[in-house]
Amino acid sequence: MARTEGSSRAELRTEAETVKKCIAAEKALDAVRPPSSHMYADTNTASLKHRLKEINEELKRRS
């Protein structure tokens, strides 16, 4: 879990909110992206979801 060890809980919560907004933006962009861009977007969304999972696990571990 890179980038979580030295972060405070407040920083992690802020990052989680930012990641959620990025995921929502990716979904909104899917509606206007050309089909050739969807594979890259899917990979990016998967990375964002994975990071969100890491953050949530770290927050749970610290509580």
MOVENRA-V291617 format. One record per residue. N is the residue number from 1. RES is the residue in three letters. SS is DSSP state (H for helix, E for strand, C for the rest). OMEGA is omega in radians with two decimals (none if undefined). Layout:
{{N:RES:SS:OMEGA} {N:RES:SS:OMEGA}}
This chain:
{{1:MET:C:3.11} {2:ALA:C:3.05} {3:ARG:C:-3.14} {4:THR:C:-3.01} {5:GLU:C:-3.09} {6:GLY:C:-3.08} {7:SER:C:3.06} {8:SER:C:3.12} {9:ARG:H:3.14} {10:ALA:H:3.10} {11:GLU:H:3.12} {12:LEU:H:3.11} {13:ARG:H:3.11} {14:THR:H:3.11} {15:GLU:H:3.13} {16:ALA:H:3.11} {17:GLU:H:3.11} {18:THR:H:3.13} {19:VAL:H:3.10} {20:LYS:H:3.11} {21:LYS:H:3.11} {22:CYS:H:3.10} {23:ILE:H:3.12} {24:ALA:H:3.12} {25:ALA:H:3.10} {26:GLU:H:3.13} {27:LYS:H:3.13} {28:ALA:H:3.14} {29:LEU:H:3.12} {30:ASP:H:-3.11} {31:ALA:C:-3.08} {32:VAL:C:3.14} {33:ARG:C:2.98} {34:PRO:C:-3.10} {35:PRO:H:-3.12} {36:SER:H:-3.13} {37:SER:H:-3.04} {38:HIS:H:-3.12} {39:MET:H:3.09} {40:TYR:H:-3.12} {41:ALA:H:3.11} {42:ASP:H:3.10} {43:THR:H:3.13} {44:ASN:H:3.12} {45:THR:H:3.11} {46:ALA:H:3.11} {47:SER:H:3.12} {48:LEU:H:3.13} {49:LYS:H:3.11} {50:HIS:H:3.12} {51:ARG:H:3.11} {52:LEU:H:3.11} {53:LYS:H:3.11} {54:GLU:H:-3.13} {55:ILE:H:-3.13} {56:ASN:H:3.10} {57:GLU:H:3.13} {58:GLU:H:3.10} {59:LEU:H:3.14} {60:LYS:H:3.14} {61:ARG:H:-3.10} {62:ARG:H:-3.09} {63:SER:C:none}}
